Every structure is written in structure tokens, then in C-alpha cells.
């Protein structure tokens, strides 16, 4: 509730394989937020479909690798050894960005800034 009170999280990384943790992470998301489920619970879990659609939630899951793999990856990231390749462009550059996408000439990500 505290995170939601500050506008909500853009991303909630769920490492625990618990339905309760997943539900709490979902509650803390802002509109357009993304829960990333790495620790998947046994059986099934429930998320409110109407709330997901209304808030524009995008769900990402991963069941690849072990907990040790995750520890090692987070350690590499914490050491600053992962570099994000991204550029920002204004909304008026959208046609050029789309042309570059069609041509396969974008390396990494392009983030459009809205005025």
C-alpha cells in the first residue's frame, strides 16, 4: 500500500514462489506496470483480470535457470557489469524510429519521450 501510495511501481520483480507475494506485488503496481514472476508457485494462482486490463498490466514470467543462476546474475548487475543500450528520442522523431525498426537498424532500445 505504501508503494501504491507513492504512485505505484513500474516493475515488481517476484522471486518468491508464493501466490500471496505475487498478489501483493500486483497490488503495488502503477497503471502500465509489469510484474515479473521468476519464482513460480506450485499449481495455480489468481490475478484479477479486470484490474489487469483496466490498469494495462503486462505480465512477464520466467522459469529458466536456478536460484543460484539468479543470484549470480543479480551479482553481475550489482557490480555494474551489465550495460543497457538505450537511446531517447522525442515524439516528433517517431517516423524515423519506426523506419529504423523496419530496417533492423536499432541496437538495444529506443524510448520515446512525451512532452
MIDOSE-1310 file (N, C-alpha, C; in nm, 2 decimals, decimal comma, always signed):
residues 115
xxxx	+0,08/-0,12/+0,00/+0,00/+0,00/+0,00/+0,09/+0,13/+0,00; +0,20/+0,12/+0,07/+0,29/+0,24/+0,07/+0,34/+0,27/-0,07; +0,38/+0,17/-0,14/+0,43/+0,19/-0,28/+0,32/+0,24/-0,37; +0,21/+0,18/-0,35/+0,09/+0,23/-0,44/+0,06/+0,38/-0,40
xxxx	+0,08/+0,41/-0,27/+0,05/+0,55/-0,23/+0,15/+0,65/-0,29; +0,26/+0,60/-0,33/+0,36/+0,69/-0,40/+0,35/+0,69/-0,55; +0,24/+0,63/-0,60/+0,22/+0,62/-0,74/+0,23/+0,48/-0,80; +0,29/+0,39/-0,72/+0,30/+0,25/-0,77/+0,43/+0,22/-0,84
xxxx	+0,46/+0,10/-0,84/+0,59/+0,05/-0,90/+0,57/+0,03/-1,05; +0,68/+0,07/-1,13/+0,68/+0,04/-1,27/+0,69/-0,11/-1,29; +0,78/-0,17/-1,21/+0,81/-0,32/-1,22/+0,81/-0,38/-1,08; +0,76/-0,50/-1,07/+0,77/-0,57/-0,94/+0,84/-0,71/-0,98
xxxx	+0,96/-0,73/-0,93/+1,03/-0,85/-0,95/+1,00/-0,95/-0,84; +0,92/-1,05/-0,87/+0,88/-1,15/-0,77/+0,97/-1,27/-0,78; +1,05/-1,29/-0,68/+1,15/-1,40/-0,67/+1,09/-1,51/-0,58; +1,00/-1,48/-0,50/+0,94/-1,59/-0,41/+0,83/-1,66/-0,48
xxxx	+0,83/-1,79/-0,46/+0,72/-1,87/-0,53/+0,60/-1,88/-0,44; +0,54/-1,77/-0,42/+0,42/-1,76/-0,33/+0,31/-1,68/-0,40; +0,19/-1,74/-0,40/+0,07/-1,67/-0,45/+0,05/-1,54/-0,38; +0,07/-1,54/-0,25/+0,05/-1,42/-0,17/+0,14/-1,31/-0,21
xxxx	+0,27/-1,34/-0,23/+0,37/-1,24/-0,27/+0,33/-1,18/-0,41; +0,29/-1,27/-0,50/+0,25/-1,23/-0,63/+0,13/-1,13/-0,63; +0,04/-1,16/-0,54/-0,08/-1,08/-0,53/-0,04/-0,94/-0,47; +0,05/-0,94/-0,37/+0,09/-0,81/-0,31/+0,17/-0,73/-0,41
xxxx	+0,25/-0,79/-0,49/+0,33/-0,72/-0,60/+0,23/-0,66/-0,70; +0,13/-0,73/-0,74/+0,03/-0,68/-0,83/-0,04/-0,56/-0,77; -0,07/-0,56/-0,65/-0,14/-0,45/-0,58/-0,06/-0,32/-0,58; +0,08/-0,34/-0,58/+0,17/-0,23/-0,57/+0,20/-0,16/-0,70
xxxx	+0,15/-0,22/-0,82/+0,19/-0,17/-0,95/+0,11/-0,04/-0,98; +0,17/+0,04/-1,06/+0,11/+0,16/-1,12/+0,04/+0,12/-1,25; -0,04/+0,21/-1,31/-0,10/+0,18/-1,43/+0,01/+0,16/-1,54; +0,00/+0,05/-1,61/+0,10/+0,01/-1,71/+0,22/-0,06/-1,65
xxxx	+0,21/-0,10/-1,52/+0,32/-0,17/-1,46/+0,33/-0,31/-1,50; +0,45/-0,37/-1,46/+0,48/-0,51/-1,51/+0,53/-0,59/-1,39; +0,45/-0,70/-1,35/+0,50/-0,79/-1,26/+0,59/-0,90/-1,33; +0,71/-0,92/-1,28/+0,80/-1,02/-1,34/+0,81/-1,14/-1,25
xxxx	+0,75/-1,25/-1,28/+0,74/-1,36/-1,20/+0,86/-1,46/-1,23; +0,96/-1,46/-1,14/+1,07/-1,55/-1,16/+1,05/-1,68/-1,07; +1,00/-1,66/-0,95/+0,97/-1,78/-0,87/+0,82/-1,81/-0,89; +0,79/-1,92/-0,96/+0,65/-1,95/-0,99/+0,60/-2,05/-0,88
xxxx	+0,48/-2,03/-0,83/+0,42/-2,11/-0,73/+0,38/-2,25/-0,79; +0,37/-2,35/-0,70/+0,32/-2,48/-0,75/+0,17/-2,46/-0,78; +0,12/-2,53/-0,88/-0,02/-2,53/-0,91/-0,06/-2,40/-0,98; -0,17/-2,34/-0,93/-0,22/-2,22/-1,00/-0,22/-2,10/-0,90
xxxx	-0,24/-1,98/-0,96/-0,26/-1,86/-0,88/-0,35/-1,77/-0,95; -0,41/-1,68/-0,88/-0,52/-1,59/-0,94/-0,48/-1,45/-0,94; -0,50/-1,38/-1,05/-0,49/-1,23/-1,05/-0,62/-1,18/-1,11; -0,66/-1,06/-1,06/-0,78/-1,00/-1,11/-0,77/-0,96/-1,26
xxxx	-0,84/-1,03/-1,35/-0,83/-1,00/-1,49/-0,88/-0,86/-1,52; -0,99/-0,82/-1,46/-1,05/-0,68/-1,49/-0,95/-0,58/-1,44; -0,89/-0,59/-1,33/-0,79/-0,50/-1,28/-0,67/-0,50/-1,37; -0,63/-0,61/-1,42/-0,51/-0,62/-1,51/-0,54/-0,54/-1,64
xxxx	-0,66/-0,56/-1,70/-0,69/-0,49/-1,82/-0,71/-0,34/-1,80; -0,78/-0,31/-1,69/-0,80/-0,17/-1,66/-0,68/-0,09/-1,64; -0,58/-0,15/-1,57/-0,45/-0,09/-1,54/-0,35/-0,11/-1,65; -0,38/-0,18/-1,76/-0,28/-0,20/-1,86/-0,16/-0,28/-1,82
xxxx	-0,18/-0,38/-1,73/-0,07/-0,46/-1,67/-0,02/-0,56/-1,78; +0,11/-0,57/-1,78/+0,18/-0,67/-1,87/+0,25/-0,77/-1,78; +0,22/-0,89/-1,79/+0,27/-1,00/-1,71/+0,39/-1,07/-1,78; +0,51/-1,07/-1,71/+0,62/-1,15/-1,76/+0,65/-1,26/-1,67
xxxx	+0,69/-1,38/-1,72/+0,73/-1,49/-1,64/+0,85/-1,55/-1,69; +0,92/-1,62/-1,60/+1,05/-1,69/-1,64/+1,06/-1,80/-1,54; +1,08/-1,92/-1,60/+1,10/-2,04/-1,52/+1,24/-2,10/-1,56; +1,32/-2,02/-1,62/+1,45/-2,07/-1,67/+1,56/-2,04/-1,57
xxxx	+1,65/-2,14/-1,54/+1,76/-2,12/-1,45/+1,72/-2,16/-1,31; +1,82/-2,16/-1,23/+1,81/-2,19/-1,09/+1,82/-2,07/-1,00; +1,79/-2,08/-0,87/+1,81/-1,97/-0,78/+1,95/-1,92/-0,78; +2,05/-2,02/-0,79/+2,19/-1,98/-0,79/+2,22/-1,90/-0,92
xxxx	+2,16/-1,94/-1,03/+2,18/-1,86/-1,15/+2,13/-1,72/-1,13; +2,02/-1,70/-1,07/+1,96/-1,57/-1,04/+2,05/-1,49/-0,95; +2,11/-1,55/-0,84/+2,20/-1,48/-0,75/+2,32/-1,43/-0,83; +2,37/-1,52/-0,92/+2,49/-1,48/-0,99/+2,46/-1,36/-1,09
xxxx	+2,34/-1,37/-1,15/+2,30/-1,26/-1,25/+2,29/-1,13/-1,17; +2,22/-1,13/-1,06/+2,20/-1,01/-0,98/+2,33/-0,96/-0,93; +2,42/-1,04/-0,90/+2,56/-1,00/-0,85/+2,63/-0,93/-0,97; +2,62/-0,98/-1,09/+2,69/-0,92/-1,20/+2,62/-0,78/-1,23
xxxx	+2,49/-0,77/-1,22/+2,42/-0,65/-1,24/+2,46/-0,55/-1,13; +2,47/-0,59/-1,00/+2,50/-0,50/-0,89/+2,65/-0,45/-0,91; +2,73/-0,53/-0,97/+2,87/-0,49/-0,99/+2,88/-0,39/-1,11; +2,77/-0,36/-1,17/+2,77/-0,26/-1,28/+2,83/-0,32/-1,41
xxxx	+2,83/-0,45/-1,43/+2,88/-0,52/-1,54/+2,78/-0,54/-1,66; +2,66/-0,50/-1,64/+2,56/-0,51/-1,74/+2,53/-0,37/-1,79; +2,54/-0,35/-1,92/+2,52/-0,22/-1,98/+2,39/-0,22/-2,06; +2,31/-0,12/-2,03/+2,19/-0,11/-2,11/+2,21/-0,02/-2,23
xxxx	+2,17/-0,07/-2,34/+2,19/+0,00/-2,47/+2,05/+0,07/-2,50; +2,04/+0,20/-2,48/+1,92/+0,27/-2,50/+1,94/+0,41/-2,54; +1,85/+0,46/-2,62/+1,86/+0,60/-2,66/+1,72/+0,66/-2,64; +1,71/+0,79/-2,62/+1,58/+0,86/-2,61/+1,56/+0,95/-2,73
xxxx	+1,44/+0,95/-2,78/+1,40/+1,04/-2,89/+1,27/+1,11/-2,85; +1,25/+1,22/-2,91/+1,13/+1,30/-2,89/+1,02/+1,23/-2,98; +0,89/+1,26/-2,94/+0,78/+1,21/-3,02/+0,78/+1,25/-3,16; +0,84/+1,37/-3,19/+0,85/+1,41/-3,33/+0,94/+1,33/-3,42
xxxx	+1,02/+1,24/-3,35/+1,11/+1,15/-3,42/+1,05/+1,02/-3,45; +0,93/+1,00/-3,42/+0,86/+0,86/-3,43/+0,87/+0,80/-3,56; +0,85/+0,88/-3,67/+0,86/+0,82/-3,81/+1,00/+0,76/-3,84; +1,10/+0,84/-3,80/+1,24/+0,79/-3,82/+1,27/+0,67/-3,74
xxxx	+1,22/+0,66/-3,62/+1,24/+0,54/-3,53/+1,17/+0,42/-3,59; +1,05/+0,44/-3,64/+0,98/+0,33/-3,70/+1,05/+0,28/-3,82; +1,10/+0,37/-3,90/+1,17/+0,33/-4,02/+1,30/+0,25/-3,99; +1,37/+0,30/-3,88/+1,49/+0,22/-3,84/+1,45/+0,09/-3,78
xxxx	+1,33/+0,07/-3,72/+1,29/-0,06/-3,67/+1,26/-0,15/-3,79; +1,19/-0,10/-3,89/+1,16/-0,18/-4,00/+1,29/-0,23/-4,08; +1,39/-0,15/-4,08/+1,52/-0,18/-4,14/+1,61/-0,26/-4,05; +1,57/-0,28/-3,93/+1,65/-0,36/-3,84/+1,78/-0,28/-3,79
xxxx	+1,77/-0,15/-3,79/+1,88/-0,06/-3,76/+1,88/+0,00/-3,62; +1,82/-0,07/-3,52/+1,81/-0,03/-3,38/+1,89/-0,13/-3,30; +1,99/-0,08/-3,22/+2,06/-0,17/-3,13/+2,01/-0,13/-2,99; +1,95/-0,23/-2,92/+1,90/-0,20/-2,79/+1,76/-0,15/-2,79
xxxx	+1,74/-0,05/-2,72/+1,60/+0,01/-2,70/+1,60/+0,15/-2,74; +1,48/+0,20/-2,79/+1,46/+0,34/-2,81/+1,34/+0,38/-2,72; +1,35/+0,48/-2,64/+1,25/+0,53/-2,55/+1,20/+0,66/-2,61; +1,07/+0,67/-2,63/+1,01/+0,79/-2,68/+0,97/+0,88/-2,56
xxx	+1,02/+1,00/-2,56/+0,98/+1,10/-2,46/+0,86/+1,18/-2,50; +0,76/+1,18/-2,42/+0,64/+1,26/-2,45/+0,65/+1,39/-2,38; +0,60/+1,50/-2,45/+0,61/+1,63/-2,39/+0,53/+1,64/-2,27
